[in-house]
């Protein structure tokens, strides 16, 4: 596997991990996507795309979304312990 492809796979894995953890944190906090959109000043459509792993996300927006659900970016990028 080429280095570039390997890096893309790692990025995709982290994006999907962030997506799952963001959704989980949002639901745990009992927020809708619309509420997170208001809290973060991002669109509900973008939040949906992020939660479904469809949209790449900047570090800045990841920090804003983590804060909107009362979490840290570190928590949202770490695998959940079983």
Secondary structure, 3 states (H helix, E strand, C coil): CCHHHHHHHHHHHHHHHHHHHHHHHHHHCCCCHHHHHHHHCCCHHHHHHHHCCCCCCCHHHHHHHHHHCCCCHHHHHCCCCC
